[in-house]
Amino acid sequence: MFDVKKIREEFPILNQQIYGKPLVYLDNGATAQKPKSVIEIIDVLHNKLNANIHRGVHYLSEQCTEQYEQARGRICRFLNAASPREIVFTSGTTASINLVAYSYGQLSINQGDNVIVSEMEHHADIVSWQLVCAMRGAELRVLPFEDDGRLAVEKLPQLMDERTKIVCVTQASNVLGTTPDLKYVINVAHSAGVPVLVDGAQGVVHGGVDVRELDCDFYVFSGHKLYGPTGIGVLYAKEKWLEQMPPFMGGGDMVKTVTFAHTDYAELPLKFEAGTSNYIGAIGLGEAVNFLQGLDMTSVAEHENRLLQLATEKLSTIDGLRIYGNCPNKCAIVSFTVEGTHPYDLGMIMDKMGVAVRTGTHCAEPIMTHYGLTGMIRASFAMYNTEDEIGTLYDSVVKAVSMLR
Ligand code: PLP
């Protein structure tokens, strides 16, 4: 049996009261809490080991550099990438997508080309491409989803043509929980020679990924949603792309030699890591991955699925409550509205009962537009949530609705 009590002991923040009520943290899709081992390593780094990486010959700099590169190796194995050369540290998913959009865009996207994104993407995977399309004179095309939250992947072949330059799809929708059929998307795109970017911001924490098995070209995620620190993220890219793509930013650490006439870039992946990177965050993320690899991830996934099912069953009994996204294999996210109430009002009353949920558009406004809404409430579950907390979630919605109606 999965021992949730033991897991909770690793997350000190959970043991507190909010407005006199035990904290029920159900905003994990926005950011996950950190285990002690991650908090401790960041503390040790700041207290004892801090020095800039790749620059000094002194002890502290060498220690930090070694731990930074070890963290890269750990993430490489976690994703099953072919080589650490394919792992670029960024500040998060948003930065990773922008890096690909600008750099791959400069390499491959020209006037009259098109880029395909799904209708259920986070703004990070829409706006970055919109900017690059505007800059390069390309068209942004949209792969739609059905009302039940299923991504209509079968429409991809007719959306693509010989001018399609990249297809960008989420591994898991941060609103609908949908986990699209990525294998199908990648097969269709690759059969036309088109690369695929997978946004793993939500997917990586619910089941992980094997990038070689999936055969995606780019995979991006943020440390803070994977029980790691904020301000650190990862871009995985096949080496063949990173070799061809121009640097996104120029500066220190990404160069071999510089003259006013010419610059030779550093080897991969440093070519894409200009300036002082968030090396403490990267080492913290390596520790978060270490923490996850020490757990039985199958039982974690089963536990999260039990929470999802229980929440879905209980919330569905509330009069006027509608859940958005009902696909099989969805990840542990429940987004809903309740007739006659505004999501912000509901969320604020729930907060007073200690229940932290997300309200609003969830940075996925096209999904709201699809359903003709201005916002939803989202409860997103993590390994440390309990069945009792689902009970509190239910009670808080019932109470808030009765007050508002
Ligand atoms: N993509 C998805 C699916 C997300 O859920 C998020 C954050 O919620 C992002 C991208 C952006 O992540 P970040 O803000 O960490 O860059």
Residues whose N, C-alpha, C, O or C-beta is under 5 A from the ligand:
A	BS01	PLP	G29 G92 T93 T94 A95 H122 A124 A172 N174 D199 A201 Q202 S222
